[in-house]
Amino acid sequence: MQVTRPTDFEACINACEACVLACVDAVREFQLAPEADVMVLTLECAQVCELAVTAMERGGALAPHACSAAAKLCARAAAECGRHRQAGSRACARACSRAARECGRVTAARRHVAAWA
């Protein structure tokens, strides 16, 4: 089965994928100077972004819910990572902010759609 990327989700998918990578990099930094709460939040953000990407690529009914959760979690992770000085944390904050905006945009655009297929 070939997965296609709907063009109206492309920016959101790209933002979520970048967020995942930035979150993983930030977690590596946090492991050097343990920040348990932010590390868990960052990992959860990465996982929800991965779920949102998969759901958008499939175009299924889970996609609006996954994007909504990603928007909320990314906004929280962006705020928390933005409080730290490490370069990876700052990059994570920027990537999470972008993913939060894109997921929010997609969620708002699809709010009244039951299924995206």
Secondary structure in CASP SS format (residue, H / E / C, confidence):
PFRMAT SS
TARGET T0000
AUTHOR 0000-0000-0000
METHOD secondary structure of the structure
MODEL  1
M C 1.00
Q C 1.00
V C 1.00
T C 1.00
R C 1.00
P C 1.00
T H 1.00
D H 1.00
F H 1.00
E H 1.00
A H 1.00
C H 1.00
I H 1.00
N H 1.00
A H 1.00
C H 1.00
E H 1.00
A H 1.00
C H 1.00
V H 1.00
L H 1.00
A H 1.00
C H 1.00
V H 1.00
D H 1.00
A H 1.00
V H 1.00
R H 1.00
E H 1.00
F H 1.00
Q H 1.00
L H 1.00
A C 1.00
P C 1.00
E C 1.00
A H 1.00
D H 1.00
V H 1.00
M H 1.00
V H 1.00
L H 1.00
T H 1.00
L H 1.00
E H 1.00
C H 1.00
A H 1.00
Q H 1.00
V H 1.00
C H 1.00
E H 1.00
L H 1.00
A H 1.00
V H 1.00
T H 1.00
A H 1.00
M H 1.00
E H 1.00
R H 1.00
G C 1.00
G C 1.00
A C 1.00
L C 1.00
A H 1.00
P H 1.00
H H 1.00
A H 1.00
C H 1.00
S H 1.00
A H 1.00
A H 1.00
A H 1.00
K H 1.00
L H 1.00
C H 1.00
A H 1.00
R H 1.00
A H 1.00
A H 1.00
A H 1.00
E H 1.00
C H 1.00
G C 1.00
R C 1.00
H C 1.00
R C 1.00
Q C 1.00
A H 1.00
G H 1.00
S H 1.00
R H 1.00
A H 1.00
C H 1.00
A H 1.00
R H 1.00
A H 1.00
C H 1.00
S H 1.00
R H 1.00
A H 1.00
A H 1.00
R H 1.00
E H 1.00
C H 1.00
G H 1.00
R H 1.00
V H 1.00
T H 1.00
A H 1.00
A H 1.00
R C 1.00
R C 1.00
H C 1.00
V C 1.00
A C 1.00
A C 1.00
W C 1.00
A C 1.00
END
